[in-house]
Amino acid sequence: MSIATSLSTTTRLLHWLVALLMIGLLCVRFAMATFEIYALYPLHKAVGMLALLLIVPRAVLRLLQGWPAPVRHYPAWEHGLAVLMHWVLLLGTLLMPLSGLVMSAAGGHGVDVFGFELFAAQPDPARPGEVLPLNATAAGIGHTLHWLAGYAVAAAVVLHVAGALKHHVLDKDRTLLRMLGR
């Protein structure tokens, strides 16, 4: 069975679970920032950490197996853009939860996954409601990387979906169908 015509159930399952989690997390982040719904931060952090449990094996699997072969020959620019977007998605989905973890933990905010404390918050005894950063520099770097990766992943998701639809609607090839298991 050629990888150009079929993908394993594990590959497809990890793809769709990570895709749904990342799109959901991007939407929650948008709601938090746009509408100042700060109560969503614990949910965002918890789901981000759970997403990491799927993202790491997906990335390892992809690096070990390589990228799926195209279903047919495409122009070099199109293939190059697809490869670039796949790398942005792979690295971005890894960088998002890792940088968020560093930002939150090093910033003294702690990381809690639905009641399981990974990193304790560091309350500032002199300023109630505030925290003491463990490492402000690391927290700042984590924040910057989280912000940049968020925009990169959001843009790559839009291009990835557009590319999948182009393959299905215009090219009428099996690219999207094989990711749907058909």
N, C-alpha and C positions, 0 to 999 in steps of 0.2 A: 504494500500500500504506500503510495508516494505521499510525502508531506505536502506536495503541491495540491493534492486533492482531498486530504483529510488531516485533521488535527486531533490529538488525543483528547479524551474527555477531561483529563486533568488540565491540559492547556486551556481548553475552552472554559472550564469552570473557573479557574483562577483568573482568566482574562475578564470574564463578566462580573465576578465578585469584586475584583479590584476596581474595575471601571465604575460599577455602581457605588462602591464606597467612596472613591475619589470624587466623583461628580457630586454625591451627597455632601461630602465634607466641604467641597468648594462652595456649594449652595449655602450651607450653614455658615461658612466664613463670610460670605457675601451678606447674609442676613445680620450677622453679628456686627459687621463693620458699617453697613448702610443704615440699619435701624437701631443700632446701639443696643442689641439684645445680648447683653453680657452674661445673662444666665445660661446661655448656650455653651459657654467655654468648657465647663466640665464634660458635657456630652461630646463636644468637638474633640477634646483631648482623649477621652476614653475610646471613642470610635477610631480616632487616628492611631492609637496604640494597637487596637485590635486589627486594624487594616495592615499594620506592619507585619503581623503574624502571617498574612497572606502574601504581602508584597515581597518579602524576603525569599520564600520558596519559589515564587513566580520568577523573580529576577535570576535566582540560581538556575532554575530549570531553563530559562531562556538563554543564559550564558553557556550552559552545558550543551544544549541542543542546537544552538544557533537560531537564526531567524527562519521562519517558514519561507520556502521558495515561492516566488510569485507564481500565480496560476498560468500566466502567459508572459510573453516578452512585452516590456513597456519601454518607452523612451528613457534615456539615461537620466534626464532631469527629473522625471516622475519617480523613477526608482530611487534616485538619490534623495529626493524629498521624503519619500516613504521611510527610508532607512534613518534619516535625520529625525523624523517625528517619532519613530519607534525608540530611538535612543533617548530623546527628550522625555518621552513618557516613562521609559524604564528608569532612568536616572532621577527624573523628577518625582516619581512615585516613591522612590527610596528616600530622596532628600526631604520631601515634605514631612513625613512623620519624624524622621531623625532630627531635623532642624527644629521642629516644634518641641520635641522632647528636650533638646539642649536649651532652647529659649525658655521654656517653662521651668525646668529643673534648676538650671544655672541662675535664672532670674529670681529664685526663691519662691515661686508660685506653687511648686510641687506638681506631681502628676499622679492622678487617681484614676483607676480604671474600674468604674462602677463599684466603688467601695474598697477595692484593693489598692492600697497606697504603694506606688512604685518609688516615688520620691516625696518626702514630707515637705510641706510648705514651711517657710522660715519667717514666722511673724515677727514684726519689728515691735519690741516691747515699748519703745518710746513713741511709736505712732500707730495706734490701734487701726486695724484695717489695711495696713501697709505691710510689705514684706521686705526682708533683707536679702539682697542677691548673694548667692554663693560665689558667683563670678560674673560680674557685670559685663566684662568684655566678651566672654563666651555667650552670654545671653544676648548681647547685641549682635554678634555674628549669627547666632541661631535665628534671631528675628529677621535680619536682612536676608539670609538664605531662604527662610520660610516664605517671606514676602515675594522674593524673586522667583522661587520655584513655583509658587502658587500661580503667578501670572503665566509662567512658561508652560506649566501643565494645562492650565485653562485654554491657552492658545493652541497647544498641541492637541488637546481633546477635540476642539472645534475642527481643526484641520483633519484629524484622524476620522472623525465622523463624516466630514464632507468627502474625504477620500473613499471611505467605505460606500457611501451613497453613490458617488461617481462610478465606482466599479460596478455596483449593482444596477443602477438606472441607465447610465450612458454606455459603459463598456459591456454590460450584460454578461459579466464573467462570474466565476464561482468564489471570488474573494470573500464576500460577506456570507455567502451560503456555507462555506466551510467553517467559519467561525460560529455559525448557528448550528453546526452539526448535521447539515443536510448535504 
